[in-house]
Amino acid sequence: MKHTFKITLILLAMFLVTQLIGLFVVNSYLPKQILFFNSTTGQYENVTIQQPLPYGMQPPPMEAAPSLISIIISFIIAIVLLLILVKYKWKFLIRAWFFVVVILALSLAFNAFLKNFTSYSYLVVLLLAIPLAYLKIYKPSVILHNFTELLIYPGIAAVFVPIFNIWTIIIFLILISIYDIWAVWRSGIMQKMAKFQMNELKIFGGFFVPYMSRKVRQQIAKFKKSKNKGKGRGIKVNLAILGGGDVVFPVITAGVILSQANQGKLPSFFSYLATPLFNIPGLAAALLVVFGSALALLFLFVLSEKKKFYPAMPFISAGIFLALLIWRLFFF
């Protein structure tokens, strides 16, 4: 195991909490069907109520949504642009980019919780998101960083879920897993980007938990008891990290399944996902995806070795696919 059992559980818990928050946020923006009494016909009718995203961020309907190829091209452009910014160390632009993304993502997540309580939720959430984004980017701390990460990925997922369907998200997971393998094990781009973010920018897209080994803690305790209070050696701190992509793509996948089931748009092969549970169609399958990805991540944590880097998406994608297969074979 690469990290201690306690640290592994902390990372896994943050991953799971983000997934569950993500389902809530995504569901809050999905179209809702209500029974409406038509006084003209004298009958009750199903009426679909749209739940638009704030700040004009509503993506086009699925019929007009960009194709998978367009999504992939956009993703490649974003990666290349980020690599250029990192290569030339344009720190101001990278921080500004992070700052805007964090504000929008936090606003979407907060709005999902507050929009049913006040008609001014769009303004209220901005007042919450802007100072948190500023502190996160320009006055970082471990606790604030990880707290905001719990909400950022659900907010991002709310934007991307409507432009995918079950088939496009499966293909996308396969492609992103292949990219992750290349970026970690072949090119080392992921390690370089992570080091630049943390060493140069003091920010990181993902969860991170610093901790000291038992040996270091024992050395510190011994040093404190020592009568020699002179200058000691530097303290080595380990860092457990989980990249943002490893968190957001499972959120998006679970959200897509929930969305497609709620709208009755699943292909016939996946029609089993539309079985209602607690009056929320598709929730059972979406939760199975969440726990399948979490178990796959736990497997990776247990399998991983110290001082080695691993691409998480191939494991997480395999967990998601296995979860869907189990649901299909054993529940329906």
N, C-alpha and C positions, 0 to 999 in steps of 0.2 A: 504494500500500500504506500502510495507516494506521500500522503500526509497522515497525520495522526487520526485516530478514529473520531475524536471530538471535532476536529476541523472538517473532516469529511462530512460528518453529519450536518454541520453548520452550512456548508456549501449546498448540500443536497436539500436541506430545509428551505434555504432561500430560493433555490430553483423551483421547488414544489409550490411555495407560496406565490411566486410570480406567475406560475401556470394557472393557479386557481383564481388569482386576481384577474389574470388575462381573460379567463372565461367569463367572469362577471362583466368586465369592461366591454368585451366584444358583444356579449348578449344584450347589454344596455343600448347598443346602437343598431341592433338588428330590427328590421320591420316587425311590427306586432300586429296580430289579427285580433279584432274584438268583435263582439256581437252588437250590431247596430239595428235599432228598430226603425224601419222605413214606414213612416206614417202614410205615404202614398199607397204602397202595396199592402200595408198592414202585416208585414212579415219581418222577421229578424234576418239580417244579412251579415255575412262576414265582411268586415272592412279592414283593409290593411293600413296601419298607421306607420308612416315613415319616421325614423329616428335619425335625423341628419347629424353628421359631425359638425362641430363648431368651426368658425373661422374660415368657412368656404373650403374645407378640406375633404368634402364628400367625394369619393371616387366615382367614376361613371358606373352605371348599372352593368351587370355581367355581360349583357348583350353587346355593350359598347366598350367594354373593358379592353385594355391592351392584351395582345396575345402573349403566350409564354415566351416567344422569341423576343418580343419587345421588352418584357420584364427582365429577361436575362441580359439583354444589351444594356438596359438602364443600370443593372447591377454592376456589370463590367465597367461601365463608364464611371460609376461612383467609386469603385475600387481603384481604378487607374488615377482618377483625380486625387484621391486620398494619398496614393503612393507618391504622386508628384509633389503634393504639399509636404509629405514627410521627407522626401529626398532633399528638397531645398529648404527644409526646416522653416516653413512659413507658419510660425507658431501662432501669430495673431489670427490668421485666417482659420486655422484648425480650431482654435479655442472659440472663435466666433461661430463656426459651423456647429460645434458641440453645443454651444450656448443656445442657439436657435432651436436645434433639434430637441434639447432637453426641455425647453420652455413649452414647445408644442406637445411633446409626448406627455409631460406631466399634466398639462392643461386638459388633454383628452381623458386621461385617467381620472383626475380629480372631478371632472365634469360628469363622468359616469356615476359618481357617488352623489353629487350635489344637484344635478339638473332637475330632479323631481321635487326638490325642496324650495327652490327659488328660481324666479324667472330671470334673475341676474347672475346665474351661475357662470356664464361665459366670462363676466368681469371678475367675479370672486375667484375663480380658479387661476386667472392670470395674476392676481394679487398674491396668490399662494405660490405659483410656479416661478415667477421672475426672481424673487429673493432666493428661493431654493436653488435655482439654476446658477445664480451668481455665486453663491457660497460653494456649490459643488465644483464649479469650474475654476474659480479664482481664490477661494479660501477652503480648499478641500480637507475633509476629515474622513476617517474610515467609516464611522457610523453613519454620517450624512450621505456619503457616497453610496453605501449599500442600501440604505433606506430608499433613496431616490431610484436606484436601479430596480427595486421591486415594482415601481409604478411606470417607469419609462417604457419597458418592453410591452406591457399591456396596451399603453397608448399607441405605440408604433403598430402593434398588431391590429388595432381597430381600423387603421388606415389601409392595411394591406389585405385583410381578410376578404373584403368584397371583390377584389380583382382576381381571386383564385377560385377554382373549383376542385373537386376531389382528384381529378386526373392531373391537372396542372401542378398541384401542390406535391403530388407523389413524384412526378418527373423532376420538379424543382429540388426536392429533397435529395434525389439521386445525384443530380448535377452538383449541388452545393456540397455534398459529401465527397464527391470526386475532387472538387476544388480544394476542400479542406485538407484532404490527404496530400495533394500536391503542395499546398501552401505551407504545411507544417513539416512534412517529411522530405520533400524534395527541394523546394526553394528557400524555406526558412523565413518567408515573408511575415508570417504571423508572429514569430518570435521577435523579429526586428521591429515591427509595428508596435507590439506590446511594450518592448523596452523603451522605444522612443516616447510613447505616450506617458509611461510612468516616470522615466528619468528626466525627460526634457520638458514635458507639458504638465506633469504631476496630475494627470487625469488618466482614466482607463475606462474603456467601454466594456463593462462586465463586472462581475463580483470579484472582490479580492479580500482575503483575510490574512493579515500578518500574524505570525506566531513564532515563539521561540521553542527550540527543542528542550527536552528534559536536561540534557547535558549543559546547555547554556544557562538554564534557570538555576541549576546547581552551582555553576561557576559564579553567577551573580550573587546568590545567597552567601557563598563562601567569601566573596570579595567584600560584601557588606559587613560580615563579622570580623574580617581581618582588621588588624590595627593599622595596616599600611593603606592609607586612604589616598595614595598618590594616583596619578593618571593611569587608568587601566587600558586594556586593549579594546578595540571596537567590538560592539556586540553584533553578532550575526543573527539576523531575523529572517526566518523563512516566509515565503509568500505563497499562499494557495489562491489560484485564480481560476475563473471560469468565464470564458469570452462571451460577449454579448450576443453574438450570432448563435451560440450554442443554447442560449436561453430563448431568444425571440422566435426562432424558426419552429420549435415545438409549440409555442403559444399560437403562432399563426396557423399551424396545422390543425390543432384542436379547435381553434376558432372557425376554420373553414368547414370542418365536419359539422360543428354545431350550427353554423349559418346555413349550409346546404340542406341539412335535415329540417330546420325550422321553416325553410321556404319551399320544401318539397321538390328540390332541384337535384337530388342525388340520382345518379344513373341506376338502372334497375338492379345491377349487380350489388350496389351498395344500399338497396332499399331497406335492408334490415336495420340500418342506422337510424331510420326515422321512427322507430318504436318509441312511444312516449314514456318518460320516466319523470315522476313528479311534475307532470304537465309541461315539461320542457323537452320537446323532441330532440333526440340526438345527444342528450346530456350524458347518458351512460357511455356511449361510444367515445365522446370527447374526453370524459374522465379516464377511460381506459387508455386512450392515447397519452394522456398526461402521466399516468402511472407507468405505462410502458416505457416512455422516454426517461422517466426518473430511475427506473430499475436498470435500464441500459447505462445510464450515467453512473449509477452506483457500481455496476460491473466494471466500468472503465476505471473508476477510482480505486477499486480493489486490485485490478489487474496492473495498474500503472506502477512504475518504479521511480525512485528518487532521481532527480537531475535529468529526467527525460521528458520530452514534450510529445503530446499525443493529440491527434485530430479527434475532437469529440463528436462531430456530426455523423460520421459513418456509424458509430455505435448508437447514437440517439435515433437516427433514421431507421436502423435495424430494429430498435425497440418499438418504434411507432408502427412499422410494417408488421412486426410480430403481434402487436396488440390488436391490430385490425384483423389479422388472420385468425387469432384466437377467438375474437368476437364472432367472426363469420362461422367458424367451425363448431363452436361449443355452445353458443347462445341462441343461434337461429339456424 
